Amino acid sequence: MKKSLKMLVIIFILLLMCLLIMNIFETVDKSLAKDKKRIEKIINNKYPYYEIENLELQYVDWSSTVQTIEPYYRHKATRASVIIKNENEQRSLYLKKELLGWKVSSDYPDYGINVPDDIYFIEVINDVVGRATDMDNFIEEKKAYNYWLIPQEDGAYYRKSGSDEDWYYIISYYRNIYKTQGGQIYVFNKDNNTWEKSDNTYSSMYSGRCIKMDMKSALEIIDKYTTQ
């Protein structure tokens, strides 16, 4: 029994090694074509009643940035983004290539019937400001332009950061507040205190600087800054 198990493990390892060797020596064009077909099969199996609107094969460059594979500069794919659509909604999916094949790593609706109502997101920005800046005047200017500045623990609207010889200021502020309604994303217009339809998608809220938060907290922030 132990010998049989050991033999199976050896066979499995040999198969993996063969697959790795084949992948290494496979041409880029052939590899990309295979990956595209495999991804299409995964998407069609999971979402048979959707059309694939866009499929981009991607790779991770030397700076760990995900890049789209361009026709003139070929790489083997390790990532992919896919947009699918039907009459009820649009979805964005992201996939990663793992040892045993492609796996969906993210799957959210962009808009449509599966976007829940009253989900709030807040976009927080941390900006670096040079140490030669007169911060009191700088803060007053930002307030005049309706920046929703976030105070530090000591109540100041900026803090020092960096080393003793190479320090700088940092300010934090709320750039935007978003909410979902009727399958769409709305953004709060800070100039006239109204909600407006945004070009952003629901799936994009889960990447970048946006933080998901409960309705009560989001409305408290809006109330605080609109009554100042």
Order of alpha helices (4+ residues) and beta strands (2+ residues): alpha-alpha-beta-beta-beta-beta-beta-beta-alpha-beta-beta-beta-beta-beta-beta-alpha
